[in-house]
Amino acid sequence: LIFQLHTHIDMFKSNDAEDEEEAEMSLVGASVGLLITTLLVAAFSEMLVSSIDGVTEEWNISKTFVGIILLPVVGNAVEHVTSVTVAMKNKMELSMGVAVGSATQVSLFVVPVVVLAGWMMDQPMTLNFPTFDICIYIMSVLIVHGIVLDGESNWLEGSMLLTAYLMLAIAFWFLVE
């Protein structure tokens, strides 16, 4: 953030005059809206998590599949829509930043914080992942690296990403817990 917002701000400024928008909401209105939205998301997330056991038993699917395939799609739906919307406006850097930034944030911040919180609550949590999961993470990093390396994208790269996700979904569907 310091790099983007302070030290190298000129690199990230847009030349388009139409990108500049004035705020239509006051600071108090935006803060109240953010608070209400945060509370609603927290309540809905709690309902979603509490229903996982019942759904996995009733539909006879593994918790691993739900946690690795279904929850990220549902939980990040807004980010996915945002990424597609800005990509349709031909702002691929922002689109890739939203998509890759979210995954980076989860892998480098959220997972370690959850492990530390688990330790504080005397829950057995580690970063000792199964070999299959490690292979999946390495494959994911290599695929994303290959996609973002040239700074351009096309339909074939998008189809490769979707195919890789579908293959992972099939693998986790049949993975025995």
C-alpha positions, 0 to 999 in steps of 0.5 A: 500500500505504501508503494502504491499510495505514497512512494510510486503514486505516479505509476498507478494514476490513470490518464483517463479523465472519465475515471475521476469520480466525486463522492456522492455519499458523506463520510458518516453515511458511508461509515454507517453503510459499511457498519451495517453491511459488515454486521449483515455479512458476519450474520450470514457467514455464521449461518453459512458455516453453521449449516455446513455439517447438515449439508455435507451429511444430507448431500453426502459430500465431503467437508473438504470439497465444501471448504476448498471448492464451494465456500471460496466461490460463494464467499468471494462472489463479489470479488469475482463480479468486480474482477469481471466488471473491470475486465469488461471495461478493459482494465486488466491490471485492476482485474488481475490485482483484485483476483490475485490480491485476494488469494495472496492476502488469504495465503500470506495473512489469513491462514497464519492468523487463523493458525495463531488464533487456533493456538490461542484457543487451544485448537490443534491447527498447524501449517502442516498440510497434506502432500496433495494440498501442497501439490495443489498450492504449488500447481496454482502458483505456477499456473497464476505465474504463467498467466500474469507473467506476460501482462496480457490475457486471452480466452485460452488462458481463461479457459485454462484457469477454468479447466484447472479449477474444474479438475481440482473440483473433481479431485476434491470431490473424490478425495476421501477425508 
